[in-house]
Amino acid sequence: MTEFIYEVKNLTKAFEAGFFRTSKIVALNDVTFNVSKGDVLSIVGESGSGKSTLAKILLKLEKPTSGKVLYKGVDLSEIDNRRYWREVQAVFQDPYASFNPVHKVDRVLKAPLKNYFNHLSERDIYNRIKEALEFVGLRANETLGKYPHQFSGGQLQRIMIARALLVDPEVLIADEPVSMIDASLRIEILNLLHDINARRRITILFITHDLSLASYISNKILVLYRGEIMEYGDSEEVIENPLHPYTQLLMSSIPQVDRKFDRKLEIELEKIEEVNLVGCVFQPRCPYARDVCINVKPKIVSVKPNHLVRCHLYGESQGSWRLNDTRKS
Ligand SMILES: Nc1ncnc2c1ncn2[C@@H]1O[C@H](COP(=O)(O)OP(=O)(O)OP(=O)(O)O)[C@@H](O)[C@H]1O
């Protein structure tokens, strides 16, 4: 039987907005998926798709409006925060923001050990930190005793990953961990996350707006658009056979050396529309939109055992429409 780390069931999160809090922003709408132990799941979507809100709910930093999340079979709301925050560690986008510039990096590394393993001697603490730093490719004698400004963004992100590893987590939630790092160093951090998953069997949730990074690192991909799942499945399936027009659009916007930049697609990606809570949220941008897409919310259907899509094109009669098809019914 598959061991699920997370079972996310009909998760919805609405924020009150406006001066008098009279309007609502639906950041997540009826999101359902499972994460198996040892998965590297990428949650992909452009700005405002609800990725960070989902991460915050999974980190117990926000509460859902409705629906629930089970962690190893237990409702998140019933789990002790202290225990949970040891087992589920986070790495955030901005490594600089995680450090206090007036303190040496030692402080950030020692804090979780002192918090969770207060029986450890100073020598044990040093040994554990040394081991974690070596795992992420840093030397203790070149790292400890220094201030954050003495490191590059990539090195600080490594230190944050070492910090997460110190407490033997089961899950690492990495929210855009390489987006503020020099492009030349990104691949090293991705390889490091891959090693952490492969060698320590830590489940990784990798949040990104970049489908190419997702395809590089993950074995499962979940595509979010305006708070709803558009497509979910094994990475190979989603990348090699993207079914949803939005995933196809994301695929076609990945720069490739043999393809010229298409400004039409850029405009398409920038276009902002009101969220359609009745029909398909992607319908205003969809080249295949029909009346049914405006009036009826598509259900998520399983096209293959490990490949799900939410689109009227894949209802009762399945199809394999591509963005470059000229048809529009
Ligand atoms: N605390 C909040 N109060 C009001 N609205 C919020 C709040 N947090 C998020 N939102 C809104 O919810 C929607 C989803 O935001 P979220 O930050 O989860 O998206 P995202 O995909 O992570 O985007 P980005 O990549 O830009 O961070 C957005 O419309 C955002 O403005």
Boltz pocket constraint, residues with backbone or C-beta under 6 A from the ligand:
constraints:
  - pocket:
      binder: B
      contacts: [[A, 15], [A, 16], [A, 17], [A, 25], [A, 26], [A, 27], [A, 45], [A, 46], [A, 47], [A, 48], [A, 49], [A, 50], [A, 51], [A, 52], [A, 53], [A, 54], [A, 209]]
      max_distance: 6.0
